[in-house]
Amino acid sequence: MFDTHVNLHAEAYEEDLADVLTRAREAGVSRMLAICERLDSFPRVKAIADANPDIWCSVGTHPHHAKDFTTTRSEDLIEQARDPKVVAIGETGLDFHYGYSPEDEQVASFRMHISAARETGLPLIVHTREADDLTASILEEEYAKGAFQILLHCYTGGADLCQRGLALGAYVSVSGILSFKSAKDVRAVIKDVPLERVILETDCPYLTPMPYRGRRNEPAYLPYVADALADLHGLSREEIGATCEANALRLFSKIT
């Protein structure tokens, strides 16, 4: 299986990263994508990828931190993306739930990341919360200027954004949330996503899937995310794992 969204550089992992990776590999996770959330953490993220042949990384700034990187240019991301270990741009997007960064600065950062994704041909990892309509509108406006690949990551949004994203060729990733009893709305939206557009992620160290909810999440729990998606479609863990890994490798085509 391919865990397409892990925060291995998080402080929660620093003391036992080697053990976390060992457990992931023993659980059948053969590839991992370490996500960059702030440009100043990129060296740490890339160091983890460089040290492990089964880990790749992204480059970008989460919308929470947009206010801290207002001078970043798309050229800065493009330069970092030349590295063979960098296979995606982001995560980026819009998050209006907490308001950690002003909305206009989030929008500017989002568009800047889109420009870098378009230029590099790398997939854009999109985080969105309480901003469905604006996220969809920006994606559509920017796509009209020139195509780029989209991943709606850890998707918990509504059906409208999901379907508008799919119309642009987007992929949708699912996390442990899919296994939560309270996530009926999420399951209803994901059920309508063609399986060839779905990939798996943990988004660890958060969103631990059942039956381990409440513990620190880690890539070793990815098979339980696969179980939740398998239950939704009446398939086996193995069938879901193989399909979603093939999807992820198609999306993250820089990985060889």
Summary of the structure (lengths in Angstrom):
residues: 256
radius of gyration: 16.7
end to end distance: 14.9
largest distance: 48.2
contacts: 915
relative contact order: 0.15
helix: 49%
strand: 16%
